[in-house]
């Protein structure tokens, strides 16, 4: 039977009293527990109706073992949202930790890219991993909310049929038609007039924007009782400001959205580039971004007979979005090019992103052997296009720094050159169940074939980083005076360029193909009337097609692993197929036999696919497909407006002379963790269910990176901060042997880095939550929960191997990072979700829905600005001095625009200021004499409430009720009442950086 309802279940037998139970709703992944007590009938009597508390059976259910949240159609239709995206649904899960567009929705402290998202039983993921879930690349919903029947978030399901994840399994069922022809059409809009203008005492200018959404759905019978259809269509468009940050007109305080970047500097720079190089920067403020999205879904349900049912579903998303230049430090030095008060970029350094998805699913459910056996067969295919569209002309990218921080950026966006991504997933899954009295035996298999074609050519436009705007003008003027010069009159902070290394190849295509197969078996055993055990095991194995490019030269080079051992790597070899075994045990005990109190839980192994971009990094970074040059603090790469000027003039196909390697350990295994969950559910008064739950996770095969080309440190700092230090010969030019931070730097075999992805088992997390829930009934829904969670790991990987290693804050050996707080560490969270609907006089209804959330607003690290320890990465955690005697400053002059006027700071001034800064920070003040931990600075709770108001007017037409609904959704409604409510504190653009002056 299909998910949803309501269904009526009737029992009858000759000589026994007939009974029926109304309002039965089927929940995804759960068995409906219906209990009938049959009594012999001495005389003919009417059927007896059994009534249960509405919706309670979704929680107090024998199929429930670990942490899970079911979101019904009623909740989807009434809870406040202005986006319709996944985060507005999964936030009803106590273990929810927030969402980002790059890593998705974190649950139980895990990276959102390690969730598995399915729609109608088939994988529906952002499998390449540049986003956390479909729709993240363009920040739109992939499926219309009105097309979803139910969603279940399984954080700890001990049913082995659910696999391919270490975060959570998020299951969605789309709506189906029935014997009634029905439909809906809606229109919504919002603009800047509906946005607040104050954030506390600071003004906020949202700019001019306009959002429009036209949507509708239709369902009904094609053949009554046998063939039904459902279809939905939604078109939306958003025009919004590209940035709300503003240049400083001079003398303005740097606060709110007013940056330190002078408008006069940007105007002069734009004019200079146009006049001398015919390069159009575009504006730096006051420009718009466009985000169109078109969604379609069509579904057919076919009841062949009582034993066989077919389902076919097709859905499509066509969308695009304009996006600001990347903040990543993978190219350049500091990144942080926008969305903060230090930097402001030009619009033609931005880019456009496509996200087009097509998904087709077929499902065949059959009952065999007179109901003693069942089989479910699902076949699905999804293809996705996530390519980029450049905004400006092909021109070198230039980062300008001022006072050690990025000031402005112009030129071609760093990661957009020839950036194309196409991938598809073909999935087959079959589950066969045999019912043997108290045992439900299931065997099954799943096969997922993933293929991607990615062109990723970052830095191929050439990247220049200057220490000041004056330095750039000096260097650029040098080119105008003598284009053939070979030495710059200034020292560049960095120069980088990547180039195609295969003759005749137009674009450096990186193909990846993975076959991910699994088999499993389980016994769902009703050991007693009140006790159910679920015992199962999965066997999963990934197999890579060998599409990597082998670099014979690099294969001969010696590197150094995290233990100091000399190692060699086969650059053309992807990991071998390795079987992952996942045993699981689930328990559900109905303590009193009446479902008023249940104990549930389980323990087991969960494994899943990684973000495949982590594997694809190797294919594009062996030094065969592309070559890479990088020079720090150099005068050998004077500015040239030709993006190809410093690329080799002749390409032979031989391994590049300078490479930036990204490899995968030959023993690498897919992510895996051990998870244990214990919970109690108690039926309280008025149909409210109280829950207490604890969960513990421990990495079995976690992820981290080393730079195998990093030599052992040559020294230590002197004083209380005695961390390791790399002080060898400069790596600016090739050297006969190891240099400061490179083992291999000889002419013809320059290895900038060799970032190797490996496994570790130190990561761990825990969550405890207490919740109360009253499922929808009599117009009222209520759910409230408190959760506290802590997650620790050694790294939070990004999408680029070098950036993951460079950007991982450390204070010790960067190849042996200490255990720190994960960026996904949940902290505290409390929420209340409630809906009340009142229908009156048979012609109208009013619905009020409120969602209040108070949560730890993320975390960050205290790091030094620049590369303190000389390992080649700007990621060094600070040492927290015990007192002023441990501080050592030199006199420093702060010049405009960082300071309004030139100001001299003496060593005493700086020491006193730093001491005052430590005093006012609870974390720093309580950890004096220690190194700051990674991500240990947790931001204060942010408290916000969203409100939805719906007014319905009924009218009868052709003997059916028709409804006109007017709806208003208000996000952060408290701020509408008081400008100081609903505020949050964040650091935009990276970690909290301490400026140093050696």
C-alpha positions, -999 to 999 in steps of 0.1 A, spaced: 0 0 0 11 35 -7 24 59 20 -2 83 34 -39 77 41 -63 78 57 -70 41 54 -97 20 71 -88 -15 81 -116 -40 87 -115 -75 102 -143 -101 99 -147 -138 103 -178 -160 105 -189 -163 141 -167 -134 153 -175 -98 160 -164 -76 130 -141 -47 138 -125 -18 119 -100 9 126 -103 43 110 -77 70 101 -48 46 96 -19 65 80 11 46 66 45 59 73 75 55 51 97 26 63 74 16 92 49 -12 98 15 -1 110 8 -18 143 -29 -25 145 -43 -46 174 -77 -62 173 -92 -83 200 -117 -107 182 -146 -120 203 -170 -147 194 -205 -134 185 -235 -153 199 -259 -131 179 -255 -109 149 -241 -75 160 -227 -45 143 -189 -39 137 -169 -24 166 -147 6 158 -113 8 175 -100 44 180 -64 53 187 -47 86 194 -42 103 161 -6 99 148 8 85 180 14 51 163 40 68 141 62 72 172 50 43 194 57 18 168 74 -16 168 93 -8 136 110 21 153 144 14 167 168 44 163 164 81 161 139 91 134 116 120 125 85 117 103 71 149 87 36 145 75 17 161 46 -1 184 71 32 197 85 46 202 51 16 222 41 14 244 72 48 251 88 64 284 78 88 285 49 98 309 21 121 285 2 104 251 3 139 237 6 151 206 26 162 226 56 127 239 63 116 203 67 145 185 84 147 212 111 119 192 129 146 166 136 162 172 171 197 162 158 196 188 130 226 211 130 219 235 102 226 236 64 251 251 41 250 252 3 285 235 1 280 206 26 242 203 30 223 196 62 243 182 90 226 157 113 241 142 145 273 162 138 281 146 105 290 162 72 258 167 52 274 153 20 275 119 38 237 118 40 217 97 16 187 114 1 162 93 -18 129 100 -35 105 72 -41 131 47 -31 159 59 -55 191 78 -48 186 116 -53 219 130 -42 244 156 -51 268 127 -55 298 146 -69 297 166 -36 300 203 -46 267 207 -28 251 188 0 219 179 -18 201 186 -51 193 223 -54 222 235 -34 242 247 -64 216 273 -72 199 275 -38 165 263 -50 142 234 -41 146 205 -65 110 193 -61 80 213 -53 69 211 -17 33 205 -28 44 173 -46 57 157 -14 34 133 6 58 125 34 94 127 45 113 107 70 147 115 85 163 83 98 194 92 117 199 57 132 179 31 113 191 -4 121 172 -18 91 200 -29 68 179 -22 37 189 14 44 225 20 34 250 43 17 252 69 44 270 78 77 250 109 84 213 103 79 190 86 55 164 112 43 135 94 26 109 112 6 77 99 -10 60 120 -37 22 123 -38 -1 100 -58 -35 104 -74 -66 87 -63 -102 83 -75 -110 119 -69 -100 146 -95 -85 175 -76 -59 202 -80 -45 235 -69 -30 266 -83 -10 292 -63 10 324 -67 34 341 -42 58 370 -43 80 390 -20 102 421 -25 124 445 -5 93 461 11 89 429 31 124 430 45 135 447 77 159 477 75 176 473 109 199 447 124 201 459 160 213 495 158 229 490 124 211 499 92 206 472 66 199 478 30 185 447 13 186 464 -21 159 460 -47 148 424 -52 117 407 -66 106 370 -61 77 355 -80 64 319 -78 36 304 -99 27 268 -90 0 242 -95 -8 205 -92 -35 182 -106 -43 145 -97 -70 120 -103 -80 87 -119 -73 77 -155 -90 43 -149 -109 44 -116 -95 21 -89 -66 10 -112 -46 38 -128 -40 72 -112 -19 103 -121 -3 132 -102 15 161 -118 29 193 -105 45 224 -122 63 253 -106 80 283 -120 99 308 -99 122 338 -105 143 358 -82 161 391 -89 182 402 -60 213 423 -53 246 407 -61 260 421 -29 247 444 -2 282 454 9 292 489 -1 325 507 -8 336 534 16 332 569 4 359 581 27 357 586 65 328 563 70 330 539 99 337 503 88 305 487 102 274 469 90 277 465 53 301 494 48 335 480 40 370 495 44 374 494 6 375 530 -8 352 538 -37 378 561 -51 403 532 -52 379 509 -71 367 537 -95 403 545 -104 413 508 -107 384 501 -130 392 531 -152 429 521 -153 422 485 -164 397 496 -191 420 524 -205 452 503 -205 441 467 -210 406 470 -224 393 449 -195 358 457 -182 356 450 -145 319 456 -142 305 475 -112 315 467 -76 281 474 -60 245 481 -71 242 452 -95 217 423 -96 218 385 -97 191 364 -114 179 330 -101 153 313 -123 140 278 -115 114 255 -132 102 223 -116 80 195 -130 69 162 -116 47 135 -131 37 102 -115 15 72 -125 3 46 -100 -11 14 -116 -29 -13 -97 -24 -43 -120 -43 -65 -96 -44 -72 -59 -9 -87 -59 10 -63 -82 14 -26 -83 35 -4 -106 47 32 -100 64 54 -126 77 89 -117 96 116 -137 108 149 -123 129 177 -137 146 208 -124 160 235 -147 177 263 -127 206 287 -127 220 312 -103 245 341 -103 272 336 -76 299 358 -61 336 351 -66 349 322 -44 362 330 -9 384 299 -10 421 302 -3 429 272 -26 440 297 -52 456 329 -40 467 331 -4 439 343 19 407 340 -1 380 360 17 373 381 -13 338 392 -5 309 392 20 330 409 47 339 444 55 376 439 45 371 432 8 349 441 -22 352 425 -56 341 436 -91 310 419 -107 328 405 -137 348 383 -113 316 365 -104 301 336 -123 268 318 -131 259 283 -120 236 258 -137 218 230 -119 197 209 -142 184 175 -129 163 148 -145 152 117 -126 131 87 -137 119 59 -114 100 27 -119 88 5 -90 71 -29 -90 56 -42 -57 42 -77 -56 27 -101 -31 34 -138 -36 24 -171 -21 -10 -159 -9 6 -132 12 35 -152 26 61 -134 5 66 -99 -9 90 -84 -34 99 -48 -42 119 -39 -73 131 -4 -80 150 9 -110 160 46 -112 181 69 -134 192 104 -126 214 128 -146 227 161 -135 244 192 -151 263 215 -127 284 235 -151 295 271 -148 289 302 -169 316 330 -168 305 366 -162 335 385 -177 361 381 -204 391 358 -200 417 378 -181 442 370 -153 427 370 -118 443 395 -94 439 396 -57 450 429 -41 459 428 -4 461 456 21 474 451 57 477 414 52 440 409 41 423 407 8 412 442 -3 397 437 -38 396 412 -67 393 416 -104 397 393 -134 383 359 -143 369 339 -113 395 315 -100 376 282 -104 355 290 -135 378 285 -165 362 256 -186 344 244 -155 319 218 -167 303 190 -147 280 162 -159 271 131 -139 245 104 -138 235 76 -115 218 43 -125 203 24 -95 187 -10 -91 174 -23 -58 154 -55 -50 141 -66 -16 125 -100 -11 107 -108 22 95 -142 34 70 -141 63 76 -171 86 54 -167 117 73 -145 141 102 -140 116 102 -117 86 132 -127 66 145 -102 40 173 -106 15 182 -78 -9 207 -63 -33 215 -28 -45 236 -17 -74 245 19 -81 266 29 -112 279 64 -110 296 82 -139 308 118 -141 327 140 -165 343 170 -150 365 197 -165 381 215 -136 409 239 -146 414 263 -117 440 290 -121 444 284 -158 437 322 -163 469 329 -142 466 342 -106 485 372 -93 485 383 -56 499 417 -47 506 430 -12 491 464 -21 473 483 -47 504 504 -52 524 473 -60 500 463 -87 501 497 -104 539 496 -103 540 462 -119 513 469 -144 530 502 -154 562 482 -159 544 460 -184 531 490 -203 566 504 -205 582 471 -215 560 441 -222 590 418 -227 605 424 -192 612 392 -171 616 407 -137 589 426 -116 599 458 -99 579 446 -69 577 413 -50 545 395 -57 530 377 -27 521 348 -50 518 337 -86 500 306 -98 491 291 -132 476 258 -143 480 245 -179 468 217 -201 494 191 -205 480 168 -231 486 177 -268 454 183 -288 432 180 -258 408 210 -258 398 207 -221 413 185 -193 384 162 -189 384 141 -156 362 110 -161 351 90 -130 331 57 -130 322 38 -98 301 6 -94 288 5 -58 272 -28 -50 256 -42 -19 239 -73 -6 222 -77 27 200 -100 48 180 -95 80 156 -111 103 129 -90 119 120 -113 148 90 -108 171 107 -127 199 77 -121 222 44 -103 219 61 -71 232 97 -75 220 110 -72 185 146 -77 174 161 -67 141 193 -85 132 210 -79 99 242 -74 80 252 -55 48 281 -62 25 290 -32 3 318 -29 -21 328 0 -44 348 -7 -76 365 21 -95 371 20 -132 407 30 -136 404 64 -153 433 81 -136 464 93 -155 497 79 -145 527 101 -140 557 79 -144 581 106 -131 562 112 -99 559 74 -94 597 73 -89 598 101 -64 601 95 -27 577 112 -2 571 112 35 540 99 53 525 111 85 548 88 105 579 100 89 584 69 67 596 72 31 569 62 7 562 61 -30 528 64 -47 513 51 -79 497 82 -93 476 63 -118 459 39 -94 426 45 -78 417 25 -46 411 -12 -48 377 -27 -43 373 -34 -6 343 -51 11 327 -31 39 308 -53 64 280 -35 84 263 -57 110 234 -41 129 211 -49 158 179 -31 165 156 -35 195 120 -24 203 104 -34 236 68 -25 244 73 -24 281 37 -27 293 22 -43 262 -1 -14 254 23 9 235 23 34 263 60 31 270 86 17 246 123 12 249 142 11 216 177 14 202 204 -5 185 240 -6 176 258 -12 143 280 -1 115 270 25 88 290 31 57 284 52 26 297 69 -5 321 98 -1 317 130 -20 330 117 -53 349 150 -59 373 137 -33 382 108 -56 380 129 -88 407 152 -74 433 125 -82 422 121 -118 429 158 -125 459 163 -104 486 137 -112 507 161 -133 497 144 -166 464 160 -174 475 194 -162 507 211 -150 509 237 -122 533 264 -113 533 284 -80 558 310 -68 556 328 -35 573 361 -27 586 363 -62 598 389 -87 601 363 -116 565 366 -127 558 402 -136 522 411 -146 511 402 -181 475 407 -192 477 375 -214 463 347 -193 484 322 -212 517 341 -211 535 319 -185 522 285 -198 546 263 -217 547 272 -254 552 235 -264 532 206 -249 547 172 -255 524 151 -233 553 142 -209 546 147 -172 546 184 -163 578 198 -148 559 213 -119 529 196 -104 504 199 -76 495 163 -68 462 151 -52 463 113 -46 443 87 -28 458 62 -4 458 28 -20 442 14 11 415 41 13 380 29 23 346 46 20 335 65 51 323 42 79 313 47 116 299 28 145 267 42 158 248 33 190 214 48 199 192 43 229 157 59 233 126 58 255 92 70 243 63 75 268 27 83 260 16 112 282 -16 130 287 -36 145 258 -19 123 231 15 138 238 46 115 234 77 123 254 111 110 242 146 108 257 174 97 233 211 93 234 234 86 204 271 80 201 292 78 169 328 67 165 347 68 132 358 35 118 371 49 85 370 87 87 387 111 62 418 132 65 447 145 44 484 147 45 509 166 24 534 139 16 558 164 0 563 182 33 597 175 49 602 171 86 603 205 104 638 219 107 633 238 139 610 250 167 600 284 178 617 298 209 597 308 239 563 296 253 550 290 217 575 263 207 556 248 178 574 232 148 589 255 122 599 250 86 630 272 79 650 256 51 661 271 18 634 291 -1 611 271 -24 606 300 -48 630 284 -74 639 248 -81 667 235 -58 689 204 -59 673 189 -27 645 196 -2 637 232 5 617 249 32 584 230 27 590 207 -2 608 174 -4 608 174 -42 617 207 -57 644 198 -83 643 212 -118 619 191 -139 604 175 -108 589 203 -88 561 191 -66 543 220 -50 523 197 -28 513 160 -27 480 159 -9 470 123 -1 436 114 12 437 87 39 415 72 66 416 77 103 395 65 132 397 92 158 365 112 150 336 109 174 304 126 183 275 123 207 240 137 210 214 137 237 179 151 232 146 154 250 114 160 231 76 163 233 54 157 203 16 158 197 10 146 162 -16 163 141 -51 157 155 -82 179 161 -64 208 143 -34 209 167 2 199 162 30 204 187 67 194 188 94 207 210 129 194 217 162 202 233 194 187 219 230 190 229 257 176 207 295 175 204 314 164 173 352 161 171 374 152 141 408 160 126 396 178 95 364 191 77 372 184 41 363 208 13 360 199 -23 396 205 -33 424 184 -18 449 212 -15 424 235 0 413 209 25 449 206 38 458 243 35 426 254 52 427 229 82 436 250 113 465 233 132 492 242 158 513 210 155 524 188 126 499 195 98 502 158 87 492 147 122 464 172 131 451 171 166 415 162 173 395 194 174 359 204 171 342 197 139 327 225 119 295 205 122 296 202 160 260 210 170 262 226 204 229 236 220 195 236 202 160 241 214 130 244 191 92 246 193 70 239 162 32 243 166 2 245 143 -34 252 152 -62 251 126 -97 262 134 -126 257 110 -158 277 116 -193 281 102 -185 257 73 -172 285 51 -137 292 64 -107 282 84 -77 299 100 -43 282 105 -15 296 126 19 280 125 49 290 145 85 276 145 109 290 171 145 279 172 174 288 194 207 272 184 245 276 187 253 298 157 283 278 144 319 279 154 353 290 141 390 291 149 415 317 161 444 316 136 473 339 127 471 359 95 497 345 71 519 314 72 535 316 107 552 282 108 565 282 72 548 250 61 532 267 30 497 271 44 480 300 62 462 279 88 481 283 121 461 283 153 473 309 178 491 304 211 472 322 239 497 341 260 494 337 298 500 374 303 517 404 287 552 391 295 547 363 269 539 388 241 565 401 217 554 429 194 572 453 172 562 489 164 535 490 137 521 517 115 485 513 104 477 532 72 445 540 54 422 524 44 426 500 74 429 530 97 413 564 89 446 581 93 482 568 97 486 556 132 516 543 150 512 514 175 540 508 199 548 473 213 532 483 245 501 496 228 497 463 209 504 441 240 478 460 261 452 458 232 458 420 228 455 415 266 422 434 266 410 413 237 419 380 256 402 393 287 368 399 270 367 365 253 356 337 275 374 310 255 407 328 252 407 339 289 401 304 302 427 287 280 457 309 286 491 292 281 475 268 256 471 266 218 436 274 206 417 243 195 403 241 160 368 254 158 366 260 196 351 294 194 313 288 195 291 317 187 262 327 211 228 312 206 207 328 179 170 329 187 145 333 159 108 326 152 91 321 119 53 325 116 28 313 90 -8 326 88 -32 310 65 -68 321 59 -91 298 39 -125 305 24 -147 276 14 -173 275 -13 -192 245 -28 -190 240 -66 -203 209 -84 -210 194 -49 -174 197 -39 -156 220 -15 -133 245 -32 -109 266 -12 -93 300 -16 -63 304 6 -44 335 14 -11 329 32 17 350 47 50 335 59 72 357 80 108 347 87 124 360 119 91 375 129 105 387 163 128 412 145 96 427 130 85 436 165 119 445 180 150 453 160 172 437 187 154 403 185 165 375 161 201 388 157 230 364 153 268 368 155 290 353 128 325 358 114 321 363 76 350 352 54 367 325 74 384 322 108 390 348 134 425 360 123 450 377 145 472 401 126 509 397 133 538 420 126 571 401 128 
